[in-house]
Amino acid sequence: MYTSLLLLLARSGSDSALDANTTERFGPSSRVLPRCNVHVFEPVHKTSTKSRQGGSTESQYDVFSRIAPRVNSTPRSSADWILFGSDLTFRDAHRHPAIRELIELAANSTVPIVASSFFIHTRVPHLRRRSVYIFSEMETRSEQILVPFALTVGSKLDGLAPPTAWENRRTALFVGHVPQLWISTTRWRIWRQLYNRSDATVASPDVWTLGIGLECARNGTWQEHCTGLHGPVNMSCDLKPRSATRCRAVLREPGFLRDFVAAGGAVVPSKLGRDAYLRAGLDHKFCIVAAGDYPNTGKYIEAIIFASRGGCVPVFIGVSPRSLAFGSVIDYRRVALWSGVSSLGSNLDLWRRWSAEQVRPMMEYARTVGKLLDYDAEGAEQALREVCRRVRIGRGPEPAMGGRVYG
């Protein structure tokens, strides 16, 4: 059994701030490790949702703004690492000047620096290897530190009525973006299985866009099908596939042309409002969490926090263990069910017959670890513990799906 990772951080001042001087204790022997002192560097150019370009204002990527308030900055001369005070996510008017400041800081720093670049497409070039760590939603390179999306869920759920009794709940909740087939077929295959189940809630604002693949059959069927759909349709019927390569991906998907047409008006854009979505997380037995445009998705965090409040149990499909935050202390096998795409329907038929007692252990474990993924609770503190672990005691091998675990 792996040793439990218990990193205890001393506090001073208000309870909401994490003292820069931290004492870490590792394992049951409580071996005291070197103190982990943090300095927050304030660059001249600071990024924000207001300065982003192209309408990229999603607050779920604002990791720095959720972590920094929990740090009591120590003087730079005594710091073990530096937290760079500007989020490098997305196309931001201040991003490139901020990166230049980061490069200059790295060139003159004798201690590691941690910055936030919370989007898989962004890359911070020209940095000395191992001199800069990056808060990220994926861990594909050694300098990346995987932390949760900056979601606000727990405090809002606490203001809602208690969850529906288990035996009175609908079975499955599956909502959100459905990528084009040349990106990923996973969510389309899930949507296709669930949209006409009477015990499932399915909503997508953009599954209709897959209909442009009908043009790949070379009979111009998309525009005809699109304009013939009934209901309040907010759709562009003039879209066309951009390349032959994308058409080949569509034609390789078994039964797509037939199944999309057969879905009829079910493809009309639909979306649960935020309040309705949070309520639904407490009124369903299972929340389906699947990889989307990338192997990561913020919905795994929401699903676990739902479960921590007695709501739906997460069902992970195609979710990479490398995209789940804090895998060194959270055993995700204890907080979620795992399914293949093709077996989802039969699995749900089995799982929906489970009693509340059968899922209680997962909900109890979710209550234990969900707070580590929630920036309204201990998410910021756990991110800082993770940095201290990486820069002070070395990286070390990571278990595939948790190992040094809570519980």
Beta strands, then each sheet from edge to edge (+ up, - down):
strand 1: 18-19
strand 2: 25-26
strand 3: 31-32
strand 4: 38-41
strand 5: 71-72
strand 6: 81-87
strand 7: 113-116
strand 8: 132-136
strand 9: 144-146
strand 10: 170-175
strand 11: 200-203
strand 12: 284-290
strand 13: 313-317
strand 14: 337-338
sheet 1: 1+ 5+
sheet 2: 2+ 3-
sheet 3: 4+ 6+ 7+ 8+ 9+
sheet 4: 11+ 10+ 12+ 13+ 14+
end
